[in-house]
Amino acid sequence: MSGVVLPGGTRVPALGIGTWMMGERAGARKAETESIRLGIELGLTLVDTAEMYGEGACESFLGEALAGLRDKVFLVSKVYPHNASRAGVVAACERSMKRLKTDHLDLYLLHWRGGVPLAETIAGFEHLRSQGKIRHWGVSNFDTDDMNELSETPGGEGCAANQVLYNLTRRGPEFDLLPWLAQHHVPLMAYSPIEQGRIKTRGVLGDIAAKHGAKPFQIALAWVLRAPGNIAIPKASDPEHMRENARARDIALDADDLAALDAAFPPPGRKRALEML
């Protein structure tokens, strides 16, 4: 798996690490730290977080977990919509960098649409980029109409990614959002790519997993990674889970597998509103 190229030419791994709800339980901190560090060692060097996660607790956890590894990581964080004014974006980024113990973010995303005009948010992002505090900016939970509005806003062509909920049971983005992103060369970053472990594993997923000598969740993850331009950021709170996620990169689903998955988890036949978790 060669990775995904962002607008501007930066290459990132197609399989990264999500961290939602990490760093919030003292008893899990050791295993979570070991898992993050192992994932980086295995090449899952894109690490995603947000100021919303534990109201900064996750960023603070990562600031410690990434000690000595920052230069190996493509670090992503997200800004709350209510902090997305021009000045608010800058202040929020400074707080995130302090918690993460870094002097820059590799990708900074608007977490979802809010009441602040996009032009203000873009101005804040571009100021941060001009100062070297972020390398790229993008959005999260933007549907097709949002992406159209963004592209028509001065500076909107600078968007480097759109992070949305996408997995076998949440295929709505395939109807019009994924084609839009592909046409405009904007990568999709899929959060909750195995539906937080709730995808039904018996039946087709189990059969395909047995065929490949894999686990059902690995098949679901390989399915998200099947398409060029897709990035997946599953969470793994312990090292063994992280190893299992990493092995999904080696699974090549064939036409029969994909047809069976389409039958069990049908693609959308009409426009669906973008879902969020």
Disulfide bonds with the S-S distance in Angstrom:
none
